[in-house]
Amino acid sequence: METKLSRRGLLGAGLAAGAAGALPLAAPGAPEQSARGGGAGPDIRGDMPWQEGAADAPFPADRRAGYIYFTAAEAAFIEAAVGRLIPADELGGGAIEAAVPLFIDRQLDGEYGHASRWYMQGPWAPPLKTQGYQSRMTPAEVYRSAIRAIDDMVAKQHGGASFAKLPPDEQDAVLKGLEANELTIEDVDTKVFFTLLLQNTIEGFFSDPVYGGNKDMIGWRLIGFPGARYDHGPFVERHNQPYPLPPVGITGRPGWTPRDEDGQPKEVGTKTHV
């Protein structure tokens, strides 16, 4: 990673990586999730005949205001860090505007953060480069331990200042050190933490808004991604042309459902969707 972080480079990496790492979140009080889907209904396992509506629907992110998992100090760190990884620029909003910190907070508070579906027992041999996540700590534990240790390290080097209080160029230097594994902190491999942070930042920027990130579909609008539109037939043969319609998420898009002054959906008649 260069000292001056490249937005285009990170977005390119995001397109290659996709958002496969994040897991669906369960809403408070929701039923236990099935082994292969996000809900309690039957799974599609290749049996015939296929039945419409048999797939599990994703649970949306918890919509309560504020952070659920992060403490105030952790939230300040995350907001500063993701704001440097994908900053706002002339192309549009960045990670902050896309609510990436909220996305990460909800992921860490859910099954993903607690590694609920992962094998988390030994043996604990040094991982190979070809292996994926190998820490004995859950992602939530990695974040908590790493943020605390990094802030302690920064405070010792910068007269008590936390990472969030550093100037942007010094924040970039810390992130570069984490990525290169040049910094040593207690309990957590800094490269493991940086890799996890970058992955989750990209996921939050490009995932469906139902999971709490990609607010106003900022990430999709940036790259011209149509989202979950049901029919792309009219555009299949239009090569090298920008997609002309706004993106659509799993739950629709802003503008389809008129809302009242409190932001609640109004009861209205049929509306043409574009």
Backbone bond lengths (Angstrom), bond angles and torsions (degrees), N, CA, C in turn:
res aa  C-N    CA-C-N  psi(-1)  N-CA   C-N-CA  omega(-1)  CA-C   N-CA-C  phi
1 M - - - 1.468 - - 1.512 109.58 -
2 E 1.307 117.32 130.80 1.437 120.71 176.53 1.510 109.61 -72.07
3 T 1.352 116.29 158.36 1.457 119.73 179.76 1.519 110.31 -60.54
4 K 1.340 116.90 -44.19 1.462 119.94 175.49 1.525 106.88 -90.01
5 L 1.318 116.79 105.93 1.448 120.99 -170.84 1.517 111.24 -66.64
6 S 1.323 115.94 137.12 1.453 121.73 -177.34 1.512 110.66 -94.60
7 R 1.321 115.89 120.01 1.465 120.36 178.05 1.527 110.38 -64.76
8 R 1.332 116.95 -44.99 1.455 120.17 -178.17 1.529 110.99 -63.24
9 G 1.339 116.64 -40.18 1.453 119.70 179.32 1.513 112.13 -63.07
10 L 1.330 116.42 -41.99 1.462 120.00 -179.65 1.516 111.42 -68.46
11 L 1.336 116.72 -38.75 1.448 119.29 -179.92 1.514 110.43 -67.41
12 G 1.321 116.89 -35.87 1.452 120.01 175.59 1.513 111.11 -62.64
13 A 1.338 115.67 -42.06 1.465 119.59 177.06 1.517 110.45 -63.88
14 G 1.332 116.00 -35.80 1.464 119.79 -179.89 1.508 111.97 -64.17
15 L 1.345 116.61 -39.90 1.454 119.56 -179.90 1.513 110.87 -66.00
16 A 1.341 115.96 -34.93 1.458 119.29 179.53 1.523 111.10 -72.74
17 A 1.343 114.95 -38.34 1.464 118.88 -175.69 1.511 112.58 -78.89
18 G 1.348 117.23 -32.49 1.445 120.67 -176.70 1.506 111.38 70.37
19 A 1.312 115.69 -162.69 1.463 120.33 -179.28 1.510 110.97 -123.50
20 A 1.330 116.02 37.62 1.457 119.42 -174.30 1.514 113.22 -74.74
21 G 1.347 117.85 -18.76 1.452 118.81 -173.32 1.503 114.58 -77.01
22 A 1.313 118.20 -27.34 1.453 119.79 -175.11 1.514 110.83 -79.00
23 L 1.314 115.90 144.15 1.451 121.37 179.39 1.510 110.13 -103.48
24 P 1.345 117.72 153.53 1.463 119.76 175.43 1.519 110.81 -60.91
25 L 1.311 115.29 150.73 1.457 120.67 -179.57 1.518 110.08 -104.05
26 A 1.302 116.47 144.20 1.453 120.97 176.44 1.517 109.48 -94.52
27 A 1.310 115.75 133.50 1.453 120.33 176.88 1.521 109.88 -72.05
28 P 1.372 116.98 155.74 1.465 118.87 179.29 1.518 111.17 -56.00
29 G 1.334 116.62 130.34 1.443 120.76 177.96 1.514 114.45 79.63
30 A 1.356 117.59 4.16 1.453 119.97 -177.95 1.515 109.86 -73.92
31 P 1.346 117.31 156.09 1.464 119.81 179.36 1.513 111.08 -67.50
32 E 1.336 115.38 160.78 1.467 121.07 179.65 1.520 109.89 -58.44
33 Q 1.329 116.50 136.12 1.451 120.05 -178.16 1.519 110.19 -76.70
34 S 1.322 115.95 147.35 1.448 120.93 178.24 1.513 109.82 -76.60
35 A 1.314 116.61 168.40 1.463 120.68 -171.90 1.511 113.12 -67.02
36 R 1.323 118.12 -25.91 1.452 118.89 -174.42 1.518 113.08 -122.16
37 G 1.310 118.90 6.67 1.447 119.53 -177.83 1.499 112.07 -143.91
38 G 1.346 116.57 -174.33 1.438 120.35 -175.87 1.509 114.17 -98.07
39 G 1.336 119.56 -3.08 1.450 120.58 -176.57 1.510 111.56 -130.76
40 A 1.333 115.67 -164.63 1.457 119.81 -176.04 1.518 112.02 -101.70
41 G 1.340 117.84 -1.33 1.444 121.24 -176.67 1.515 112.27 -77.82
42 P 1.344 117.77 -178.57 1.464 121.55 -179.46 1.519 110.93 -69.42
43 D 1.308 116.15 150.34 1.455 121.68 178.41 1.516 110.54 -95.97
44 I 1.336 115.91 154.78 1.459 120.65 171.42 1.516 107.56 -87.50
45 R 1.297 118.78 117.08 1.461 122.55 -175.74 1.528 111.62 -120.79
46 G 1.316 116.95 22.78 1.446 119.81 177.95 1.521 114.12 88.08
47 D 1.331 117.75 0.60 1.453 120.10 178.98 1.526 110.48 -72.42
48 M 1.300 116.20 152.43 1.454 122.05 177.54 1.530 108.68 -116.35
49 P 1.318 119.38 148.40 1.463 124.07 -1.58 1.526 111.79 -80.37
50 W 1.316 116.08 150.84 1.459 121.07 177.31 1.519 109.89 -72.35
51 Q 1.300 116.62 139.33 1.457 121.76 -178.24 1.515 110.18 -113.67
52 E 1.321 117.43 126.08 1.456 121.86 179.64 1.523 110.44 -59.65
53 G 1.333 116.41 136.62 1.453 120.99 177.07 1.515 114.26 83.07
54 A 1.347 117.37 6.74 1.461 119.46 -177.81 1.517 112.73 -82.23
55 A 1.332 118.35 -16.35 1.464 121.01 -179.20 1.522 110.07 -73.22
56 D 1.327 116.04 150.04 1.452 120.50 178.55 1.525 110.16 -74.08
57 A 1.305 116.65 136.29 1.464 120.96 177.01 1.524 109.57 -86.45
58 P 1.331 117.63 147.76 1.472 119.39 179.37 1.516 110.94 -72.97
59 F 1.331 115.67 145.34 1.448 119.73 173.02 1.523 108.60 -82.66
60 P 1.309 119.34 131.07 1.465 120.37 177.63 1.518 111.43 -70.29
61 A 1.324 115.31 159.31 1.461 120.41 177.75 1.520 110.31 -63.61
62 D 1.305 115.90 150.85 1.463 121.77 176.68 1.523 109.04 -60.12
63 R 1.327 117.13 122.41 1.461 121.81 -173.67 1.522 113.96 -92.19
64 R 1.330 116.78 10.03 1.458 117.53 176.63 1.520 110.23 -62.51
65 A 1.326 116.08 146.97 1.462 120.50 -178.73 1.517 110.41 -68.60
66 G 1.329 115.80 147.38 1.457 120.68 174.26 1.513 112.94 81.23
67 Y 1.333 113.98 -177.60 1.455 120.85 -177.91 1.523 110.83 -87.79
68 I 1.327 115.34 146.45 1.454 121.39 179.86 1.526 110.43 -105.45
69 Y 1.322 117.32 -45.38 1.463 120.70 -178.75 1.527 112.06 -91.08
70 F 1.312 117.86 -46.08 1.456 121.37 -174.57 1.525 112.40 -70.07
71 T 1.322 115.32 139.47 1.456 120.80 166.64 1.523 108.22 -76.71
72 A 1.324 117.30 173.30 1.469 120.59 -179.88 1.530 110.98 -60.96
73 A 1.339 116.77 -42.18 1.465 120.20 -179.64 1.522 110.96 -67.17
74 E 1.319 117.06 -40.23 1.466 120.37 178.82 1.519 110.65 -66.72
75 A 1.325 117.27 -40.03 1.457 120.77 179.11 1.528 111.07 -63.27
76 A 1.332 117.02 -39.98 1.460 120.65 178.55 1.524 110.47 -62.66
77 F 1.329 117.17 -41.45 1.467 121.25 177.68 1.525 110.41 -62.21
78 I 1.322 116.87 -50.13 1.462 121.10 -177.07 1.524 111.38 -61.87
79 E 1.316 117.38 -43.98 1.463 120.27 179.46 1.523 110.96 -60.44
80 A 1.336 116.32 -42.16 1.464 119.73 179.31 1.523 110.80 -67.43
81 A 1.329 117.12 -43.44 1.465 120.80 -175.01 1.525 112.26 -68.02
82 V 1.322 117.59 -49.80 1.468 118.56 -178.21 1.523 110.85 -68.95
83 G 1.335 116.48 -26.94 1.462 119.89 175.86 1.512 112.72 -66.61
84 R 1.337 117.51 -24.58 1.461 121.37 175.16 1.526 111.06 -87.15
85 L 1.342 117.79 -31.75 1.456 120.50 -179.49 1.529 111.78 -69.95
86 I 1.317 116.97 -43.52 1.465 121.32 175.25 1.522 107.71 -131.73
87 P 1.317 117.63 85.56 1.465 120.34 -178.52 1.524 111.85 -80.55
88 A 1.301 116.03 156.64 1.466 120.55 172.04 1.525 108.48 -69.58
89 D 1.329 116.80 144.62 1.452 120.72 177.83 1.520 109.17 -152.00
90 E 1.324 116.60 -162.92 1.461 120.28 -176.75 1.524 112.44 -66.62
91 L 1.335 117.24 -15.57 1.459 120.51 179.11 1.520 112.48 -83.67
92 G 1.327 117.16 -16.76 1.460 119.62 -179.77 1.512 112.30 144.32
93 G 1.329 115.26 -169.32 1.448 121.38 -178.20 1.512 112.54 -68.52
94 G 1.319 115.95 158.61 1.448 122.03 179.64 1.518 111.84 -107.75
95 A 1.333 115.79 -155.20 1.450 121.18 -175.10 1.527 112.49 -63.31
96 I 1.322 117.20 -36.36 1.465 119.39 179.41 1.518 110.46 -65.10
97 E 1.335 115.73 -48.81 1.468 120.06 -179.11 1.528 111.37 -63.64
98 A 1.335 117.02 -27.94 1.462 121.06 -179.77 1.524 112.61 -86.75
99 A 1.337 117.91 5.56 1.475 123.13 177.93 1.524 112.42 62.39
100 V 1.338 116.91 33.43 1.466 120.26 177.59 1.531 112.12 -60.78
101 P 1.347 120.29 -40.66 1.469 118.32 177.55 1.529 113.13 -56.88
102 L 1.322 116.59 -39.05 1.467 120.22 178.13 1.521 110.43 -65.86
103 F 1.327 116.78 -41.51 1.462 121.39 177.90 1.529 110.28 -58.01
104 I 1.330 117.58 -48.36 1.463 120.83 -178.89 1.521 110.78 -64.65
105 D 1.317 116.71 -41.02 1.462 120.89 178.50 1.527 110.86 -57.85
106 R 1.325 117.10 -46.37 1.462 120.40 -178.30 1.527 111.21 -69.53
107 Q 1.322 117.57 -35.50 1.456 119.62 177.45 1.529 110.93 -65.00
108 L 1.323 116.92 -42.83 1.464 119.93 -178.77 1.515 111.69 -69.19
109 D 1.326 117.27 -26.57 1.460 120.60 178.60 1.524 112.07 -80.71
110 G 1.338 116.88 -10.79 1.458 120.68 -176.23 1.513 113.68 -107.27
111 E 1.330 115.87 -157.55 1.457 122.31 -175.51 1.529 112.09 -61.22
112 Y 1.321 116.41 -39.05 1.461 119.84 -179.90 1.526 110.58 -60.99
113 G 1.321 116.13 -50.56 1.454 119.98 -177.89 1.507 113.45 -60.05
114 H 1.331 116.83 -33.88 1.457 121.01 -178.41 1.527 112.73 -96.29
115 A 1.347 116.29 6.14 1.472 121.21 177.82 1.522 111.24 52.27
116 S 1.315 116.44 41.67 1.465 120.87 -172.69 1.524 113.09 -61.91
117 R 1.334 117.51 -29.32 1.465 120.18 -176.62 1.526 112.05 -109.11
118 W 1.294 118.04 11.63 1.467 121.98 -178.00 1.519 110.89 -98.67
119 Y 1.311 115.86 153.52 1.463 120.67 169.44 1.523 106.73 -78.75
120 M 1.328 117.23 117.43 1.465 121.47 -174.01 1.530 112.12 -123.68
121 Q 1.342 116.66 30.50 1.454 120.45 177.27 1.527 109.64 -113.62
122 G 1.328 116.30 169.36 1.452 121.37 -178.48 1.522 112.56 -68.97
123 P 1.336 117.93 -178.18 1.472 126.64 7.25 1.520 112.65 -76.16
124 W 1.327 115.81 157.51 1.463 121.37 -174.49 1.539 110.51 -109.52
125 A 1.317 116.16 60.42 1.463 120.53 176.02 1.521 109.58 -76.31
126 P 1.344 118.07 155.05 1.469 120.52 176.65 1.530 109.92 -57.15
127 P 1.329 118.98 130.38 1.472 120.93 -175.36 1.527 112.18 -71.69
128 L 1.322 115.18 151.27 1.454 121.34 172.75 1.519 109.72 -85.11
129 K 1.329 116.99 159.74 1.459 120.81 179.89 1.524 111.56 -64.44
130 T 1.325 116.51 -25.52 1.461 120.46 -178.39 1.524 112.67 -81.96
131 Q 1.325 117.31 -7.70 1.457 120.86 -179.06 1.526 110.62 -91.08
132 G 1.307 115.39 156.17 1.457 120.44 178.38 1.522 111.52 -85.10
133 Y 1.314 114.79 -146.34 1.466 121.75 -177.43 1.525 110.23 -58.14
134 Q 1.337 117.37 124.04 1.458 121.51 -175.37 1.534 113.79 -126.94
135 S 1.319 118.06 4.95 1.454 120.06 -177.74 1.523 110.81 -67.69
136 R 1.319 116.13 145.15 1.461 119.95 174.58 1.521 110.91 -77.68
137 M 1.328 117.25 -8.41 1.465 122.21 177.56 1.523 109.46 -93.51
138 T 1.315 117.05 146.12 1.462 120.54 174.04 1.524 108.95 -70.88
139 P 1.346 118.60 160.81 1.459 119.59 176.45 1.526 113.04 -54.46
140 A 1.320 117.54 -40.22 1.463 120.27 179.14 1.522 110.67 -62.01
141 E 1.331 117.14 -40.70 1.455 120.82 179.04 1.522 111.43 -68.64
142 V 1.341 116.38 -37.71 1.470 119.84 177.74 1.519 110.31 -60.72
143 Y 1.328 117.37 -48.01 1.462 121.08 179.55 1.522 110.73 -58.61
144 R 1.322 116.61 -49.12 1.475 120.02 -174.95 1.519 111.27 -63.00
145 S 1.316 116.50 -45.93 1.460 119.85 -178.62 1.526 111.45 -68.53
146 A 1.326 116.97 -44.02 1.459 120.83 -176.09 1.527 111.61 -66.68
147 I 1.314 117.60 -44.53 1.471 120.00 -178.39 1.520 110.54 -62.24
148 R 1.320 116.54 -44.23 1.464 119.96 179.06 1.533 110.64 -61.35
149 A 1.335 116.98 -45.54 1.465 120.85 -177.85 1.527 111.66 -67.87
150 I 1.326 117.72 -39.31 1.463 120.55 -179.96 1.523 110.68 -67.47
151 D 1.312 117.31 -41.97 1.465 119.72 177.41 1.526 111.20 -63.66
152 D 1.340 117.16 -38.03 1.469 120.03 176.83 1.523 110.90 -63.98
153 M 1.328 116.80 -42.87 1.455 121.67 179.18 1.521 111.23 -63.28
154 V 1.345 115.94 -45.52 1.463 120.81 -179.89 1.525 110.45 -63.53
155 A 1.327 116.84 -40.47 1.462 120.52 -179.58 1.524 111.52 -61.19
156 K 1.328 117.04 -38.61 1.464 120.74 179.07 1.528 111.79 -67.98
157 Q 1.316 116.24 -31.64 1.465 120.47 -176.62 1.517 113.52 -90.54
158 H 1.330 117.17 -17.97 1.466 120.75 -173.38 1.524 112.37 -129.76
159 G 1.293 116.17 37.47 1.456 120.06 172.32 1.502 115.41 62.28
160 G 1.322 117.12 37.09 1.456 120.29 176.25 1.509 115.35 92.50
161 A 1.335 118.26 -4.14 1.466 120.92 -179.15 1.528 110.54 -74.86
162 S 1.312 116.53 144.08 1.462 121.25 174.71 1.524 109.35 -84.84
163 F 1.328 116.75 168.43 1.466 121.10 178.32 1.526 110.71 -56.38
164 A 1.316 117.37 -41.90 1.462 121.13 -176.94 1.520 112.45 -63.96
165 K 1.339 118.03 -22.24 1.462 121.75 -177.83 1.533 112.62 -91.38
166 L 1.320 118.03 -5.93 1.461 120.79 -178.79 1.526 110.78 -73.85
167 P 1.339 118.54 152.97 1.466 120.84 171.71 1.527 109.87 -62.79
168 P 1.325 117.77 155.96 1.473 120.27 -176.75 1.523 114.56 -55.03
169 D 1.337 118.45 -40.09 1.460 118.97 -178.48 1.530 111.26 -66.74
170 E 1.328 117.49 -33.48 1.466 119.67 177.75 1.529 111.34 -75.50
171 Q 1.319 116.54 -32.09 1.464 119.19 172.55 1.522 110.11 -62.76
172 D 1.331 116.59 -42.36 1.464 120.25 177.69 1.522 111.37 -60.32
173 A 1.323 116.82 -39.60 1.467 120.65 -179.75 1.522 110.86 -64.04
174 V 1.335 116.93 -39.51 1.465 120.35 178.00 1.525 110.19 -65.58
175 L 1.323 117.10 -45.16 1.458 120.78 179.74 1.527 111.17 -62.53
176 K 1.317 116.37 -39.30 1.465 120.21 177.23 1.527 110.28 -62.27
177 G 1.328 116.92 -42.16 1.456 120.63 178.11 1.509 112.72 -63.91
178 L 1.335 116.99 -36.78 1.458 120.96 177.25 1.527 110.67 -65.64
179 E 1.314 116.08 -45.15 1.461 120.71 -178.09 1.528 111.18 -63.36
180 A 1.320 116.77 -41.64 1.462 121.48 -178.32 1.519 113.04 -80.61
181 N 1.334 116.87 -1.42 1.462 122.46 -177.62 1.526 111.46 59.70
182 E 1.333 115.97 34.17 1.455 121.81 179.82 1.528 112.44 -91.15
183 L 1.333 116.47 -10.21 1.458 121.10 -179.83 1.526 109.15 -107.61
184 T 1.289 116.03 144.28 1.465 121.28 -179.94 1.518 109.43 -116.10
185 I 1.327 115.40 124.35 1.457 120.89 175.40 1.515 108.38 -128.52
186 E 1.302 115.76 164.95 1.461 121.13 -176.24 1.521 111.22 -75.52
187 D 1.321 116.76 135.82 1.468 125.75 169.06 1.524 115.25 79.85
188 V 1.333 119.64 -28.46 1.462 121.16 -171.61 1.527 110.59 -124.80
189 D 1.332 116.40 135.11 1.461 122.01 171.03 1.522 107.97 -71.06
190 T 1.328 116.72 122.17 1.465 119.29 -172.83 1.524 112.31 -65.06
191 K 1.329 117.90 -33.23 1.466 120.00 178.48 1.526 110.77 -68.30
192 V 1.337 116.45 -37.13 1.465 119.97 176.19 1.522 109.82 -60.54
193 F 1.335 116.67 -45.42 1.456 119.53 -179.99 1.520 111.27 -65.20
194 F 1.335 117.54 -45.49 1.462 118.94 -178.68 1.523 110.96 -62.65
195 T 1.324 117.06 -42.04 1.466 120.43 179.13 1.520 110.74 -60.12
196 L 1.331 116.62 -42.40 1.460 121.50 178.99 1.521 110.54 -65.68
197 L 1.332 117.17 -43.99 1.461 121.48 -179.53 1.521 110.98 -62.81
198 L 1.329 117.16 -45.74 1.468 120.38 -179.97 1.521 111.07 -64.50
199 Q 1.327 116.56 -43.71 1.464 120.23 178.73 1.525 110.90 -59.20
200 N 1.326 117.21 -48.48 1.464 120.95 -178.13 1.518 111.94 -67.55
201 T 1.326 117.56 -32.30 1.465 121.00 176.76 1.522 110.64 -65.21
202 I 1.325 116.60 -44.98 1.464 121.08 178.24 1.524 110.21 -63.90
203 E 1.334 116.53 -42.92 1.465 120.39 178.42 1.526 110.91 -59.92
204 G 1.316 116.55 -45.41 1.458 120.03 -179.22 1.507 113.25 -65.73
205 F 1.327 116.75 -28.11 1.468 120.96 -179.07 1.524 111.77 -79.41
206 F 1.348 117.31 -29.76 1.467 120.57 -173.74 1.521 114.50 -114.89
207 S 1.323 119.43 -7.36 1.464 119.89 -177.62 1.518 110.62 -73.50
208 D 1.327 116.00 166.80 1.463 120.05 176.53 1.529 109.54 -60.93
209 P 1.323 118.21 139.81 1.469 120.85 -179.26 1.522 114.65 -58.64
210 V 1.321 117.97 -16.37 1.454 119.85 179.79 1.523 111.61 -60.51
211 Y 1.345 117.21 -22.21 1.463 120.85 -178.56 1.522 113.05 -92.34
212 G 1.322 117.57 5.47 1.456 120.47 172.26 1.504 115.71 104.52
213 G 1.330 118.85 -17.73 1.462 121.81 177.81 1.518 112.19 -103.24
214 N 1.341 115.81 -163.55 1.466 121.21 178.41 1.534 110.83 47.54
215 K 1.322 116.28 44.62 1.458 121.29 -177.51 1.527 110.85 -58.30
216 D 1.311 115.85 136.41 1.464 122.45 -176.65 1.521 111.38 56.67
217 M 1.339 116.52 19.44 1.468 122.74 177.74 1.522 111.24 57.24
218 I 1.338 115.61 39.57 1.461 121.44 -178.82 1.523 111.03 -58.48
219 G 1.335 116.73 -46.03 1.460 120.08 -178.51 1.512 112.18 -64.50
220 W 1.314 117.05 -42.73 1.457 120.68 -178.91 1.530 111.24 -67.90
221 R 1.314 116.57 -39.36 1.467 119.00 179.41 1.528 110.74 -64.95
222 L 1.310 116.46 -34.58 1.459 120.67 -178.72 1.520 111.59 -61.74
223 I 1.342 117.00 -39.80 1.461 120.22 -175.83 1.525 112.95 -104.12
224 G 1.344 117.75 3.27 1.453 120.61 178.78 1.515 114.22 72.15
225 F 1.345 116.63 29.39 1.462 120.39 -179.05 1.528 110.10 -82.25
226 P 1.337 119.60 130.07 1.467 121.10 -175.58 1.506 114.88 -76.47
227 G 1.331 117.88 -16.16 1.452 119.64 179.52 1.514 112.53 80.34
228 A 1.331 116.19 -140.39 1.467 121.71 -171.36 1.521 112.64 -97.27
229 R 1.310 117.72 32.45 1.470 119.19 176.19 1.528 109.71 -62.83
230 Y 1.314 115.69 141.40 1.464 119.91 -171.37 1.517 113.01 -80.91
231 D 1.335 119.12 -19.95 1.463 120.13 -174.02 1.524 110.22 -139.65
232 H 1.342 115.92 116.77 1.465 120.97 176.61 1.526 111.22 -110.04
233 G 1.327 115.54 10.78 1.456 120.41 -175.84 1.517 115.20 -51.03
234 P 1.342 118.76 -46.77 1.468 119.41 -176.80 1.526 114.04 -65.14
235 F 1.337 117.76 -12.97 1.466 119.65 -173.06 1.526 113.14 -114.62
236 V 1.338 117.44 -0.26 1.460 120.52 -175.28 1.526 112.02 -60.53
237 E 1.320 116.99 -39.75 1.467 120.89 -176.66 1.531 113.18 -90.57
238 R 1.296 117.96 2.61 1.470 120.39 -179.37 1.530 109.22 -91.43
239 H 1.302 115.90 77.38 1.449 121.05 -176.32 1.528 111.47 -73.90
240 N 1.338 114.39 144.26 1.473 122.02 175.42 1.533 112.50 59.39
241 Q 1.328 115.80 29.87 1.460 120.85 175.98 1.528 109.08 -120.69
242 P 1.323 117.40 138.95 1.474 119.29 177.48 1.519 110.98 -62.16
243 Y 1.320 115.79 142.99 1.464 120.58 176.25 1.520 107.90 -69.88
244 P 1.336 119.05 124.65 1.468 120.73 -169.09 1.524 116.08 -85.24
245 L 1.332 118.49 -11.72 1.459 120.83 -173.89 1.530 110.81 -102.85
246 P 1.325 117.71 151.81 1.472 120.06 178.30 1.520 111.05 -69.33
247 P 1.337 117.91 153.73 1.468 120.41 -178.30 1.525 111.98 -70.00
248 V 1.311 114.36 158.59 1.463 122.41 -179.49 1.525 108.69 -129.78
249 G 1.328 116.76 132.45 1.454 121.10 177.36 1.517 111.48 -92.04
250 I 1.310 116.31 -179.91 1.458 121.41 179.29 1.522 111.10 -57.69
251 T 1.323 116.89 -36.45 1.468 120.55 -178.82 1.517 112.56 -98.95
252 G 1.338 117.64 15.79 1.456 120.74 179.83 1.512 111.60 104.76
253 R 1.308 115.97 -150.65 1.459 120.74 178.24 1.518 109.41 -151.20
254 P 1.352 117.33 156.81 1.463 120.29 176.43 1.520 110.61 -58.20
255 G 1.320 116.21 137.08 1.457 120.76 179.85 1.506 113.16 107.01
256 W 1.324 117.48 -22.41 1.456 119.79 177.89 1.519 111.65 -74.56
257 T 1.304 116.34 -36.06 1.464 120.73 -175.69 1.521 109.68 -116.65
258 P 1.330 118.77 107.25 1.469 120.24 177.24 1.522 110.83 -58.10
259 R 1.344 116.38 144.87 1.451 120.77 -177.60 1.519 110.95 -125.84
260 D 1.323 115.52 156.23 1.450 120.08 -179.82 1.531 109.76 -84.91
261 E 1.328 116.90 -172.44 1.463 121.29 -176.02 1.526 112.63 -63.99
262 D 1.330 116.77 -24.97 1.463 121.07 178.90 1.527 112.48 -90.07
263 G 1.334 117.16 4.84 1.455 120.63 179.33 1.506 114.63 81.39
264 Q 1.353 117.30 10.15 1.460 120.43 -179.41 1.535 109.99 -91.36
265 P 1.350 117.37 143.92 1.469 120.49 -179.71 1.531 111.79 -59.71
266 K 1.325 115.37 138.63 1.449 120.55 175.43 1.523 109.66 -90.62
267 E 1.316 115.67 154.17 1.455 120.47 173.96 1.522 107.19 -84.40
268 V 1.327 115.83 111.17 1.466 120.38 -176.78 1.520 109.11 -133.49
269 G 1.313 115.00 169.81 1.448 120.55 177.72 1.524 111.77 -79.14
270 T 1.330 115.60 -169.90 1.465 120.84 -177.05 1.518 109.95 -65.51
271 K 1.333 115.61 139.84 1.458 121.39 178.78 1.521 108.47 -127.33
272 T 1.317 116.50 138.54 1.449 120.09 176.99 1.524 109.91 -70.22
273 H 1.308 116.58 127.49 1.466 121.47 -176.50 1.523 110.09 -97.66
274 V 1.331 115.54 126.70 1.460 120.55 176.57 1.512 108.66 -132.64
